[in-house]
Amino acid sequence: MASYTHGHHESVLRSHNIRNIANSAEYLRPYLQPSTRLLDVGAGPGSITVDFAGIVSHVTATEIDEAALSLSRGLSEAKGLENIAFSIEDVHALSFADDSFDVVHTHQVLQHVGDPVQALREMRRVTAPGGIVAARDADYAGFHWFPILPELDRWLALYRAAARANGGEPDAGRRLLSWARAAGFDDITPSASTWCYATPEERAWWGGMWADRILESALARQLVDSDMATTADLQDISDAWKRWADDGDGWYLVPHGEILCRA
């Protein structure tokens, strides 16, 4: 079983809470109908989940434990939604019956699981014939930015090492197609999309978020506790994120792989 590298510190949720269909699941939108029964695997804080609930008939949101699931549950309750159910699940062995859902969706999850092929097999099992399994994941090795700052090179190397130490695959985006084929899908539509941060407002948000995250999140604790980095190292990286955010030439690209698999 892999462990979740990011954790749920406020600096992490600051990033996750802005995700919605438009910026994170647009490739899936054409397949969402008013009658759709949707499973959202690894719902996180629930911002995409509640967006789905405004389009489809019913959503089931899953997370690995109650603490994580409480985030999406709380957002659903705050919005007064009544068409979302919640379930604690291990994606490697889902508790749902075969053919239970029309669409099974997961976003930024397969990079964190111990066996993404088995996860996709389970997602396929619970999808009705003709339904869709959809997955989108970042690809950290494909991150690009300007200006070039050696501290950000160090940040990326540390993150990728920490994620792999936790049993995950940070460069998941490029592997989604091969994982889906290994899971038994033969009708797969692969694609890609990006997030780009370049305006002053975007740089302040993205750089500020990571400046805090490298000091305060579960990743920071892991790096220090495992002697992969010192607190001084992390402070240098945090300061570099702030310099990048303040640079009028600053530009950052986050690529994602996507797959739509017909069950």
C-alpha positions in Angstrom: 0.0 0.0 0.0 1.4 3.4 -1.0 1.1 6.4 1.3 -0.2 9.8 0.3 2.8 12.1 -0.2 1.0 15.5 0.0 -1.1 15.1 3.2 -4.0 17.5 3.9 -2.3 20.6 5.3 -4.0 23.9 4.5 -1.3 24.7 1.9 -2.2 21.5 0.1 -5.9 22.0 0.2 -5.4 25.6 -1.0 -4.3 24.0 -4.3 -6.9 21.2 -4.4 -9.9 23.3 -3.6 -9.7 25.3 -6.8 -10.1 22.2 -9.0 -13.4 21.8 -10.9 -14.6 20.3 -14.1 -13.4 23.2 -16.3 -9.8 23.1 -15.1 -9.4 19.4 -14.2 -12.0 17.2 -16.0 -13.1 19.0 -19.1 -12.1 15.9 -21.2 -14.8 14.0 -19.4 -17.6 16.6 -19.7 -19.1 15.3 -23.0 -19.8 11.9 -21.3 -21.8 13.3 -18.4 -25.5 13.1 -18.7 -28.4 13.9 -16.3 -29.0 10.2 -15.8 -25.3 9.3 -15.1 -24.3 7.4 -12.0 -20.8 8.5 -11.2 -18.1 7.2 -8.9 -15.5 9.7 -7.9 -12.4 7.8 -6.6 -10.2 9.8 -4.3 -12.5 12.8 -4.0 -10.1 14.9 -1.9 -11.7 18.1 -0.7 -14.7 17.5 -3.1 -14.5 20.5 -5.4 -14.7 18.4 -8.5 -17.2 16.0 -6.9 -19.7 18.8 -6.2 -19.3 20.1 -9.7 -20.2 16.6 -11.0 -23.2 16.6 -8.7 -24.6 19.6 -10.5 -24.7 17.7 -13.8 -25.3 14.0 -13.1 -28.1 12.2 -11.2 -25.9 10.7 -8.5 -22.3 10.8 -7.3 -20.5 8.4 -4.9 -17.4 9.9 -3.4 -14.6 7.7 -2.0 -11.5 8.3 0.1 -9.1 6.0 1.9 -10.2 7.0 5.5 -12.8 9.0 7.3 -10.5 12.0 7.9 -10.0 12.4 4.2 -13.6 11.7 3.3 -14.8 14.3 5.8 -13.4 17.0 3.5 -15.8 16.3 0.6 -18.6 15.4 2.9 -18.3 18.8 4.6 -18.3 20.7 1.2 -21.4 18.7 0.1 -23.2 19.6 3.3 -22.3 23.2 3.0 -23.7 23.4 -0.5 -26.9 21.5 0.5 -26.4 18.7 -2.0 -28.5 15.6 -1.6 -27.3 13.5 -4.5 -23.8 12.6 -3.2 -23.1 9.4 -1.1 -19.8 8.8 0.6 -17.8 5.6 1.1 -14.4 4.7 2.6 -12.7 2.6 0.0 -9.4 1.1 -1.1 -9.3 1.5 -4.9 -7.4 -1.8 -5.2 -10.5 -3.6 -3.9 -13.7 -1.6 -4.2 -16.7 -2.8 -2.2 -19.2 -2.0 -5.0 -20.9 -4.7 -7.1 -20.0 -5.2 -10.7 -21.5 -2.8 -13.3 -22.6 -0.3 -10.6 -21.7 3.0 -12.3 -21.9 4.6 -15.7 -18.8 6.7 -15.2 -15.9 6.1 -12.8 -13.5 9.1 -12.5 -10.3 9.7 -10.7 -8.1 12.8 -10.6 -4.5 12.9 -9.4 -4.9 9.5 -7.6 -3.2 6.8 -9.7 0.2 8.5 -9.1 -0.2 7.8 -5.4 -1.4 4.2 -5.3 0.7 1.0 -4.9 -0.7 -0.8 -8.0 -2.4 1.6 -10.5 -3.1 -1.3 -12.9 -5.1 -3.2 -10.3 -6.8 0.1 -9.4 -7.9 0.5 -13.1 -9.0 -3.2 -13.1 -11.3 -2.4 -10.2 -12.6 0.7 -11.7 -13.4 -1.2 -14.9 -15.1 -4.0 -12.9 -17.6 -1.6 -11.3 -18.3 0.3 -14.5 -21.4 -0.9 -16.5 -20.8 -2.2 -20.1 -20.4 0.8 -22.4 -19.5 3.1 -19.5 -16.4 5.2 -19.1 -13.4 5.0 -16.8 -11.6 8.4 -16.8 -8.3 9.2 -15.2 -6.1 12.3 -15.2 -2.7 12.6 -13.6 0.2 15.1 -13.5 3.6 14.2 -14.9 6.2 15.8 -12.6 9.2 15.0 -14.9 7.4 17.2 -17.5 7.1 20.3 -15.3 8.7 23.3 -16.9 9.3 26.8 -15.6 11.2 30.0 -16.2 13.4 31.6 -14.9 15.5 28.6 -14.2 16.2 28.4 -10.4 18.5 25.6 -9.1 16.4 25.5 -5.8 13.3 24.6 -7.9 15.3 21.8 -9.6 16.2 20.6 -6.1 12.5 20.8 -5.1 11.4 18.7 -8.1 14.1 16.0 -7.4 13.1 15.9 -3.7 9.4 15.5 -4.5 9.9 12.8 -7.0 12.2 10.9 -4.6 9.7 11.2 -1.8 6.8 10.1 -3.9 8.6 7.0 -5.0 9.7 6.3 -1.4 6.0 6.3 -0.6 5.3 3.7 -3.3 3.9 6.1 -5.8 4.8 7.1 -9.4 5.1 10.9 -9.8 5.5 10.7 -13.5 2.1 9.0 -13.9 0.7 11.2 -16.7 2.8 9.5 -19.4 2.0 6.1 -18.1 -1.8 6.2 -18.0 -2.2 4.7 -21.5 0.1 1.8 -20.7 -1.5 1.2 -17.3 -5.0 1.1 -19.0 -3.8 -1.4 -21.6 -2.3 -3.6 -18.9 -5.6 -3.4 -17.0 -7.4 -4.9 -20.0 -8.9 -1.9 -21.7 -8.8 -2.0 -25.5 -11.0 1.1 -26.3 -8.9 4.0 -24.9 -8.8 7.6 -25.9 -5.6 9.2 -24.5 -5.1 12.9 -24.3 -3.3 15.6 -22.4 -3.9 19.1 -21.0 -2.0 21.6 -18.9 -2.2 24.1 -16.1 -0.1 27.2 -16.8 0.7 30.0 -14.2 2.1 33.2 -15.7 0.0 36.2 -14.7 1.0 38.1 -11.5 -2.0 36.8 -9.7 -1.4 33.2 -10.8 2.3 33.4 -9.9 1.5 34.8 -6.4 -1.0 32.0 -5.8 1.1 29.0 -7.2 4.4 30.2 -5.8 3.0 31.3 -2.5 1.2 27.9 -2.1 4.4 25.9 -2.7 6.5 28.3 -0.6 4.3 27.3 2.3 3.8 23.7 1.3 7.6 22.9 1.2 7.8 24.0 4.8 4.6 22.9 6.4 3.0 19.9 4.6 3.5 16.1 5.1 6.1 16.3 2.3 8.2 18.7 4.4 8.1 16.4 7.4 9.0 13.3 5.3 12.0 15.1 3.7 13.4 16.1 7.1 12.6 13.0 9.0 14.2 10.8 6.3 17.3 13.0 6.1 16.6 13.8 2.4 16.8 17.5 3.2 17.4 19.8 6.2 15.0 22.5 7.3 17.6 25.0 5.9 17.3 23.3 2.5 13.6 23.6 2.6 13.7 27.3 3.6 16.0 27.9 0.6 13.5 26.2 -1.7 10.6 28.2 -0.1 12.5 31.5 -0.7 13.1 30.5 -4.3 9.4 29.9 -4.8 8.8 33.5 -3.6 11.5 34.9 -5.9 9.9 33.0 -8.8 6.4 34.4 -7.9 7.8 38.0 -7.8 9.6 37.7 -11.2 7.7 39.5 -14.0 9.0 36.9 -16.4 7.8 33.9 -14.3 6.0 31.1 -16.1 5.1 27.6 -15.0 3.6 24.6 -16.9 2.1 21.5 -15.3 1.3 18.8 -17.9 -1.3 16.1 -17.3 -2.0 12.8 -19.1 -5.7 11.8 -19.5 -7.4 8.6 -20.5 -11.0 7.8 -21.4 -11.5 4.0 -21.4 -14.7 2.4 -22.6 -15.7 -0.5 -20.4 
